[in-house]
Amino acid sequence: MTAEDEIRAVISDYFDVVYLGDISKINEIYHPSARLYCASGDQFVTMGVDDYAKLVAGRESPSRKGEKREDVIEKIEILAPTMARARVRERMLPKLFTDELIFLLVDKRWSIVAKAWHFDLAG
């Protein structure tokens, strides 16, 4: 399997976490030291993986709400043998998310080490 194939598999699990609210996969896709960032709206948000897991677990998932699943990989770039990034988009009404995911190959496994996201309200 190529690096891009492995990253696509991680992103597939990432989309499951977001849409299904299945936090059991969070520790498989995020490095334990990963950080997540957002500056949408009027505030800056940063959190670690544990706080993100609590956020996902504490909300009603789009799947449970009956929302149509809408997620897409826009771009994957292999920047070095151990570093990559991906831009993905998801819709969770009323928000449209753009996520920039940074991956590192650690212990022979691609993991998200940073996520920066932006959202717009669906019109």
C-alpha positions as CSV (number, residue, x, y, z in Angstrom):
1,M,0.0,0.0,0.0
2,T,1.3,3.5,-0.9
3,A,1.6,6.3,1.6
4,E,-1.3,8.0,-0.1
5,D,-3.4,4.8,0.3
6,E,-2.6,4.6,4.0
7,I,-3.5,8.3,4.5
8,R,-6.8,7.8,2.6
9,A,-7.6,5.0,5.0
10,V,-6.9,7.2,8.0
11,I,-9.1,9.9,6.4
12,S,-11.9,7.4,5.9
13,D,-11.8,6.6,9.7
14,Y,-11.6,10.4,10.3
15,F,-14.8,10.9,8.3
16,D,-16.5,8.1,10.4
17,V,-15.5,9.8,13.6
18,V,-17.0,13.1,12.4
19,Y,-20.2,11.7,10.8
20,L,-21.0,8.7,13.1
21,G,-19.6,10.1,16.3
22,D,-17.6,6.9,16.7
23,I,-14.9,8.1,19.1
24,S,-13.4,4.6,19.4
25,K,-11.3,5.4,16.3
26,I,-9.9,8.7,17.6
27,N,-6.8,7.2,19.1
28,E,-6.2,5.3,15.9
29,I,-6.1,8.4,13.7
30,Y,-4.7,11.1,16.0
31,H,-1.2,11.0,17.5
32,P,-1.6,11.4,21.3
33,S,0.2,14.8,21.2
34,A,-1.9,16.1,18.3
35,R,-3.4,19.6,18.5
36,L,-6.6,21.0,16.9
37,Y,-7.2,24.6,16.0
38,C,-10.0,26.8,14.8
39,A,-10.4,30.6,14.3
40,S,-13.8,30.7,12.8
41,G,-16.2,33.3,14.1
42,D,-14.9,35.6,16.8
43,Q,-12.7,33.3,18.8
44,F,-9.6,31.2,18.7
45,V,-10.1,27.5,19.8
46,T,-7.3,25.0,20.5
47,M,-7.6,21.6,22.1
48,G,-5.9,18.3,22.5
49,V,-7.2,14.9,21.4
50,D,-8.9,14.1,24.7
51,D,-10.9,17.3,24.6
52,Y,-11.8,16.7,21.0
53,A,-13.0,13.2,21.9
54,K,-15.2,14.7,24.6
55,L,-16.6,17.3,22.2
56,V,-17.5,14.6,19.6
57,A,-19.0,12.3,22.3
58,G,-21.0,15.1,23.7
59,R,-22.8,16.1,20.5
60,E,-25.5,14.4,18.6
61,S,-23.8,12.9,15.5
62,P,-24.9,13.9,12.0
63,S,-25.8,10.2,11.4
64,R,-28.1,10.1,14.4
65,K,-29.8,13.4,13.2
66,G,-30.5,11.7,9.9
67,E,-28.3,14.1,7.9
68,K,-27.0,13.0,4.6
69,R,-23.3,12.2,4.7
70,E,-21.2,14.7,2.7
71,D,-17.5,14.5,3.0
72,V,-14.7,14.8,0.4
73,I,-11.0,14.6,0.2
74,E,-9.9,17.7,-1.8
75,K,-6.2,17.1,-1.8
76,I,-3.5,14.9,-0.4
77,E,0.2,16.0,-0.6
78,I,3.1,13.8,0.4
79,L,5.6,16.5,1.5
80,A,8.4,14.1,2.6
81,P,8.8,10.4,3.3
82,T,7.4,11.0,6.8
83,M,5.2,14.1,6.3
84,A,1.9,14.8,4.5
85,R,-1.1,17.0,4.5
86,A,-4.7,16.7,3.3
87,R,-7.5,19.1,2.8
88,V,-11.0,17.7,3.4
89,R,-14.5,19.1,3.6
90,E,-17.6,17.9,5.5
91,R,-21.1,19.2,5.9
92,M,-22.7,19.0,9.3
93,L,-25.7,21.3,9.2
94,P,-25.8,24.1,9.6
95,K,-22.0,24.2,9.1
96,L,-19.7,23.5,6.2
97,F,-16.2,22.6,7.4
98,T,-12.8,22.9,5.7
99,D,-10.1,20.9,7.5
100,E,-6.4,21.0,6.9
101,L,-4.9,17.8,8.4
102,I,-1.1,17.4,9.0
103,F,0.2,13.8,9.1
104,L,3.5,12.3,10.3
105,L,4.6,8.8,9.9
106,V,5.4,7.7,13.4
107,D,6.2,4.1,14.3
108,K,5.3,3.0,10.8
109,R,1.9,4.5,11.0
110,W,0.4,7.7,9.6
111,S,-1.2,9.8,12.3
112,I,-2.8,13.2,12.3
113,V,-0.6,15.5,14.4
114,A,-2.4,18.8,13.7
115,K,-5.8,19.8,12.5
116,A,-6.9,23.3,11.6
117,W,-10.5,23.9,10.6
118,H,-12.7,26.6,9.4
119,F,-16.5,26.6,9.1
120,D,-19.1,28.6,7.3
121,L,-22.8,28.5,7.9
122,A,-24.7,26.8,5.2
123,G,-26.9,29.3,3.3
